[in-house]
C-alpha cells in the first residue's frame, strides 16, 4: 500500500513539474530569428531548472509578447553542445540575427530574469496595461 501511495505521489508531482506555461519548448534549430529573445536551457532532472519554471510561467503571463524559449537538453543535446552549454540552468540571449549577446549561468530569481530581459532588450512591456 505504501509503495502504491509513493508511486502515485511521484507521478502526481511529475505532472506539475516544469510547468513553463506559454513558454514554447523547442529545439535550438527551431527558434525563429528576427527579434531579440531569451533561451532558457534546462534538463529533466535539474532541480534548479524545475524551481525556475514557475518564474518563467509568471513572466510570460505578465509579458506575453516577450520571446522566451525553453530547451530541454534531454531532447536537444546537439542544441546544447552547439550553444556551448556546460552548466545548468543557462540563459542565453540572442539578437535579431541569432547571435549571442549575453549569457547567465546559474539560478535566477524572477526580478533577476526581468532585469536581464530588460538589459538585453528582450522584454516587451504591454503599453495597453498602463492605460
Secondary structure, 3 states (H helix, E strand, C coil): CHHHHHHHHHHHHHHHCCCCCCCEECCHHHCCCCCCEEEEEECCCCHHHHHHHHHHHHHHHHCCCCCEEEEECCCCHHHHHHCCCCCCCEEEEECCCCCEEEEEECCCCHHHHHHHHHHCCCCCCCHHHHC
